[in-house]
Amino acid sequence: MELQINQLIEKYQHKAKSHSEGRGKYNPGHDYELVQAVLAAPEHRPKQLVAQLEKQMGVSKVPFHVARQLGRNQLDRPDKRLEWAELVTQAGQDLCQFALESTEPADYKALYEKVKQVVFVEKKTRQIEPKAILFVFCTELPDTVSYKSSLQETARLTNFDESKKLLHDIVDVIATERGFSSGSALGVSDVGGSPVNISSEVSDVGADNAGTQGLIHSLTCDIERTDGEPAQGTAATAADVRIADEKDDLRAAAEVARLQLEALQEELEQVREEAKQEAALTFFQEMNSAKHSNLLDQFLKAELLVKQLRQQGTDIPQEIELIPSLIRMFTRFVKMQGIRPKAVVGERKQITLNESDEYEYIGSEWEDPDEHKTVEVQSAGWLYADTLISKPKVQEVTS
């Protein structure tokens, strides 16, 4: 069985390397790193995960947006991450036991049923789930297993779609070895000889790719139309063998083209998303700059003032009622864009010299790094997702 899995991994390694050559900045290894960090500490907040990833990857800045990736995979809350980590870890451990010879034969059926319930789910809400199960599976395997290191590297390199296929095929190989009906009927891979209609898997990445997609579709259909056994009663000739080899080469070329198109689509989507996020961040940073009189701060102060007046029973003249309404609409719009205040205006707190870096501090000089100063928040500061737009402004309270 180890030999079969080794051969399986070799085929996916070739696909992953071909794919990586045409993918540009997109790097599936980032998803693998994120999986590793989340499974190690699912209760951590995004900032803590960023710090963990920086240490884990040996970089000063994580080269991808952690909070955004968590959101895309519906892992934006610690409770979701905890529940998911438990599910994925159990699936990976079950798969490992299913693969090893040390398990009692009577338990293989039960393990197989548990693995199937998680692995062979047609539509997953979390694209990184197959990568996560592969990661746990690799981690749980003993070092003596021959394919452990090559599987780790392949799981790191493969994209979401190929990770899913690789996981399915590994389960298929093990299930066949154990004498169970495997999940190959799902048609998720061409490994092992089962045909795949490549053209049906090519994603539409825009009009510029229409010609390439048409070529792949035509090529694939031609291969499938001519793909048959020698005529009945006719022995396979050297020409038959040569034609079969040429068909295999054409299939491989079409698969590489499909993978490159898929990579291009992923990269385009990522660039579009990052461009939108960057444009929004720049817009709100400019809005709250001194050049524009810190408009976000001013609107927040105006909203607080209106609330205070209402609480004090002050009647706002009907002639200017539109102004408080506009203020409320603006602050509601800002919140809908993911902008939120970092601190509460008027709040008093004690801070140290190190903590003062998080604020625009106004006050006396610090005499000792461990000294505590009481400050009052003058302006809230703003966050866009986990990105800082502006720091809160605090002033030392001397009395």
N, C-alpha and C positions, 0 to 999 in steps of 0.2 A: 504493500500500500504506500509506503514511503517513496518508492520509486515512481509510482503513478503521480503522487502529489508533487514530487520534484519536477517531473515533466510538465505538469500543469502549470506550475509556477514559472517555469522557463518561458512558456508561451506568453504568459501575461507580462513577464519582464520585458519581452520584446515589444509588446504593444505599448507598455507604459513608457519605454524609452523613445519609441517612435512618436508617441503623443507629446512627450515633453519637448521634443525638438521644435514643434510648431506652436507651442502654447504661449510664448512671450513671457509676460510677467506673472501669469497665473501659476501658482505652485500648490499642487495637492498636498505636498509635505506640510504646509501650514495647517491644513485640516487635521492631519495626523498629530501634529504638535498640540493643537487645541484639544483634541480628544484626550491625549495623554494628561494634559493639565486639568481638564474638567473631571476626569475619572479619579485623579489623585486627590482632588479637593472640591467636590461638587458644591459644597456649602459656601465656597469663597465668592465674594463679590467680584464684578468685572475688573476693578482696579487691582484687587489681590491676584486675580488670574493673570493680568498683564505683567505684574511683578514676577510671578512664578514663571511665566513664559520667557521673560527676558533672561532670567537665570537659567532656565532649562535650555534655551536656544543659544545662550552665550552672546546676546546682543544687547545694545543699549536702548534700542527701541524696537518693539514688535512690528514686523513689516506688514501687518494687516490689522483691520479694525475688529477687535475682539468682541465688543458689545454688539456690533452689527452681525457678525457671524453667529453669535448666540441667538440673536433675535430671529435670524433666517431659519434656524433649526428649532425654534420654539423652546429654547433653553435660556430664556432671558430672566428667569427667576430661580433662586436657590432651591425652592421646593420642587420645581420641575426637574432641575438638574439632579437632585438627590434621587428622585423616583426613577429617572432615566438611567442613571449610573448603576442603580441596583439591578434593573432589568438587563442592561447590556452586560454587566459583569457576570450575572448568572448565566446568560446565554453563552458567553465565551468560555466559562468554566465547564458548562455542560458539553459544549462542542469538544473541548479538550479531553474530557473523560470519554466521550464517544469515540475519539480518535485513538486513544491509548489501549494497549492490550491488557493493562492491569485491571480493567473494569470487569466485573462478573458478567458473563454472557447474558444472563437473565435480565440485567439492567439496561442493556443496549437499546431495547425497544422503547423503554420509558424515556431514556435520554434522547432518542431520535425524535419522539413525539414532542418533547419540550423544545428541542432545537428548531424543529419545523415551525412551531407556533410563532417564533420570533423572526427566523431567517426568511421563510417563504411568505412574507406579507407582500402582496402585490404593490400597494401604494403606501410608501412610508412618508410620514410627515417630516422626518428628519433625514436629510440626505447623508449625513455623516455616520448614521447608525451602522452600516456594514463595516466602515473603517474602524469604528469603535469595537465591534465584536471581533474583528480580525486582530486588533491590538491586544485585547484581553486574551484571545486564543494564543497568540504568539507569546505573551508574557507567561501564561500558565504552562506552556510546553516545556518539558525538561530540556536542558542543554544538549542532551545526547541525541535528540531528534534531528535528523540530518537536514531537514528543510527549514528549521526554525529561523536562521538568520536571513536566508534568501526570501522567505515569506514576509519577514518584517520590512525589508527594503522594498519589496514589490507592493505591499500594502501602503507604504508611504508614497510611492510614485503614482499609483493608479488614481484616476479620477473617480467621481462618485459612481458612475455607471459601471465602470470596470471593477470597482471594489465589490459592488453588489454581485456581479457575475462571478468573480473569483470566489467569493464566499459561497455562493450557490454550488459552484462546481466542486469545491472542497467537500461540502456536505454530501454531494452526489457520489463522489469517489468513495468516501468513508461508508456511506449507506450501502453502496453496491458491494463493498468488501464484507459488510456485516450481513448481507443477504436480504436487505430491505428494498422496497420500491422507492427509488430516489425521486428528487424533484426535477429531473431533467425534462419532464413533460412540459414544464413551464416555458421551455424554449428560450432560456436566458443566455445561452452561450453557444458558440460554435466549436468549443474545445471538445475533443473526443469524436469529431466527425459529423455531428448533427448540423444540418444546413441552417444558415441565418440569412434572412432577407435584409441585406445591409441597407438598401434604399429606404426601407420603412423606418429605420432608426435615425436617418439623417435629419437634423433639426433645421428649420428655416431660419437662416441668419440674415435675411434681407435679399433684395433683388440682385446685389452684386454677386451673390453666391449661387444664383439660379442655374447658371450654365454648368458650374461644377457639380451641383446636385443632380442635374439632368444626366451628366456624363456618368456619374456613379450609378444612377438608377439604370441607365441603358446597359452599362457594363455588367451590373449584377444580374439583370434579366437575361442577358446573353449567356452568361455563365450558367445560370440555372436551366435555361432552355436546352443547352447542349450537354448538360451534365447527366450522363446516363451510363448504363452498363454496356459493354460490347454486345453486338448482335448475338442472339441466341445461337449457340453452337459454334461461335467464333472465338478462338483463343485470343487473348490480349497480345497485341503486337507491340514492337518498339515504338511505333507511331502513336498507339493508344497511350502508352506510358508517357511519351513526350507531351501529348495533348493534356493529359491529366496534370502533369507538372506545370504546364503553362497556365492551366485553370487555377491551380493553387497560387501561383504567383499573382494572377489577376485578382483573386480574392484578397490576398494580402495587400496589394496596392490599393484596392477599393476600401479596405478596412482602415488603412493609414489615412486616406483622404477623408473618410468619415470622422475619424478621431480628430484630425486637424480642424475640420469644420466645427466639431463640437467644442474644441478648445477655443476657437475664435469666438463662438457664441458666448461662452462663459466669460471670456476676457472682455468682450464688448459690453455685456451686462454689468460686469464689475466696474468698468470704466464709467459707464453711464451713471451707476449708483454713486460712485465716488465723486463724480463731477457735480451731481445734484447736492450731495452732502457738503462738498467744499464750497459751492456757490452759496448755499444757505448760511453756512458758518461765516463766510466773508461778509454777507449782507448784514447779519445781526451784530457782528463785531463792529462794522462801520456804524451801524445805527447807535450803538452804545459807546462810541468813541467821544472824546472831548470835543472834537471838531463839530459834532452834531449834538452837543450839550447833553450827552448821556441820556438819549431818549428813553431807553428801556427803564432806566432808574427813575426818570421823571414821571413816566406813566405809572410805575408801581407806587411811587409816593403819592401821586394824585389819587389813585384808587384807595390807598389807605386813608387819605384825608377825607374822602367822600364817606367811607365807612364810619370814621370817627364822628363826622358831623351828624350822620343819621343816628348813631348810637346816642349822641347827646341830645337828640330830639330836634335838631335844627332843620327847619323846612327849607328845601332848595326851591327857589323861585321857578315857576313853570317855564319862564322864558329861557332859562339856561339848563333845563333838565336834559336837553340833548347832549350836553357836554359829559356828564357822568355816564350816560348811556354809551357814548363813543369810547370813553375810557374803558368801560367794562368789555365792550366788543373787541377792542384792541388787545387787552390782556388775555381774553379768551382765545383770540387768534394766535397769539404768541405761544400759549400753552399747547395748542393743537399742533404747532410746528415742532414740538419737542423741546422748547426752551423753558427752562425753569430757574427760579432764583436759587442761589447757593446758600444764602443765609437769610435770617429774619431781621428786618430793619428794627432797630430799637432794642434788640437783644443784647444783654451784657454777658460777657464770658471772660475767663482768665486764659491768657496765652503765654507761651514761652517764646524765646528768641527764634527757635527753630520753627515753631508754629506760625510765627509772624510772616514767614515767607508765603503763606497761603492767602495773605491779605495785603491790601494797601494800607499800611500802618501809619497813623499820624500820632506822634507823642514824643516823650522824652527818650533819650538814648538808653540802650540796654547796658547795664553795668556787669551783668553776670548771665551766662547762657542759661542757667537754671532759674533765673529770676522770673516771677510771674507778674504780669501786668493785667489789670482789669480794663477791658475795652468795651466800647459800645458800637454796635454795627450802624454805620451811617448810610451805606448803600449795600444792596443785597449781593451784588455780583451775579453772574449768570452762567448756566451750563447749557450746552447743546448736546443731548445724549450724555456721554461721559467726557466731552471736550469742553474745556474752559473757554468762555467768551471773554469774561472780565472777572477780576478778583473782587471780593467784597471789600468795601472801604471801612476801616474801623478806627476809632479815635480813643486814645487813652482817657480813662476817667480818673481824675486826680482828687476828687473829693468824695 
